[in-house]
Amino acid sequence: MVFWGIELRGLLVLGSSIFAMLGVALFAAWSLLSNLTAFLLMFIQNDCRVGFWVRVIDGANFLEGRIIEMGLMNVVLEHVDGHKVIYPNNIFVTRPVMVLKNPPTATKAPTIKRILGPKK
């Protein structure tokens, strides 16, 4: 079917492609804006600063670390074992965060016990 000299099938493909690109662009813009807004909230609130030990609680799990950098898009935590964790600002603001008075103790490596089989 031709409408004003343009085939309708080509017009539908063009329209759906533009719609898909707009959807991806809006999602990316939402992610960027949410991280920047969270940075402004952290900057104004000023409860967490560089050098503070924090515990970020995420359901039944948690993450402990010292804040070593607070940027526009993420917070960098250094775990007591030396690992660096990059945490997005929007998640850091929406999760409960405990500011710790003392640094946490280092985690021990799990001991593996052999239950079945012959002794060596």
C-alpha positions in Angstrom: 0.0 0.0 0.0 1.3 3.4 -1.0 0.4 6.6 0.9 1.6 10.0 -0.5 4.2 8.2 -2.6 5.7 6.3 0.4 5.2 2.6 0.9 3.5 2.0 4.3 5.8 -1.0 5.1 8.9 1.2 4.9 7.2 3.9 7.0 6.3 1.3 9.7 10.0 0.0 9.8 11.3 3.6 10.1 8.7 4.4 12.8 9.5 1.3 14.9 13.3 1.9 14.6 12.9 5.5 15.8 10.7 4.4 18.7 13.3 1.8 19.7 16.1 4.3 19.6 14.1 6.8 21.7 13.4 4.1 24.3 17.1 3.3 24.6 18.0 7.0 24.8 15.4 7.7 27.5 16.6 4.7 29.6 20.2 5.9 29.4 19.2 9.5 30.2 17.1 8.2 33.2 20.1 6.3 34.5 22.5 9.3 34.1 20.0 11.7 35.7 19.3 9.4 38.6 23.0 9.0 39.4 23.6 12.8 39.2 20.5 13.5 41.4 21.8 11.0 43.9 25.2 12.7 43.9 23.5 16.1 44.6 21.5 14.5 47.5 24.7 13.0 49.0 26.5 16.3 48.6 23.8 18.3 50.3 23.1 15.6 53.0 26.8 15.2 53.9 26.3 12.2 56.2 28.8 10.0 54.3 32.2 11.5 53.6 35.5 10.2 52.2 37.3 8.2 54.8 34.1 6.9 56.6 33.6 3.2 57.1 30.1 2.2 56.0 27.9 -0.9 55.7 25.5 -0.9 52.8 22.6 -3.3 53.5 21.0 -5.0 50.5 18.3 -7.4 51.7 20.0 -10.3 53.5 23.4 -9.3 52.2 25.7 -6.3 53.1 28.8 -4.7 52.0 31.4 -3.0 54.3 34.1 -0.7 53.2 35.8 2.7 53.6 34.7 5.4 51.2 37.8 6.4 49.2 36.1 8.4 46.4 32.7 10.0 45.8 32.1 10.9 42.2 29.3 12.2 40.0 28.2 8.7 39.0 29.5 6.3 41.7 31.0 5.8 45.2 34.2 3.8 45.4 34.5 1.7 48.6 37.6 -0.1 49.7 36.9 -3.4 51.5 38.8 -4.3 54.6 40.6 -7.0 52.5 41.8 -4.4 50.0 39.2 -5.0 47.3 37.7 -1.9 45.6 34.0 -1.9 45.0 32.4 0.7 42.7 28.8 1.3 43.8 26.4 3.5 41.7 25.1 6.6 43.4 21.4 5.9 42.9 21.7 2.5 44.6 23.9 3.9 47.4 21.2 6.5 48.2 18.3 4.0 48.0 19.8 1.3 50.2 20.2 1.6 54.0 23.7 2.7 54.8 25.2 2.4 58.3 28.1 4.7 59.2 30.5 2.5 61.3 32.4 3.9 64.3 35.2 1.3 63.9 36.6 -0.4 60.9 35.3 -4.0 60.5 37.6 -7.0 61.1 39.1 -8.8 58.2 37.2 -11.9 57.0 38.8 -15.3 57.5 39.2 -17.7 54.7 36.7 -20.6 55.0 38.2 -23.8 56.3 37.3 -26.8 54.2 36.7 -30.1 56.0 36.7 -33.3 54.1 33.7 -35.3 55.2 33.8 -38.3 52.9 36.6 -40.3 51.5 39.9 -41.8 52.8 42.2 -39.8 55.0 45.4 -38.5 53.4 
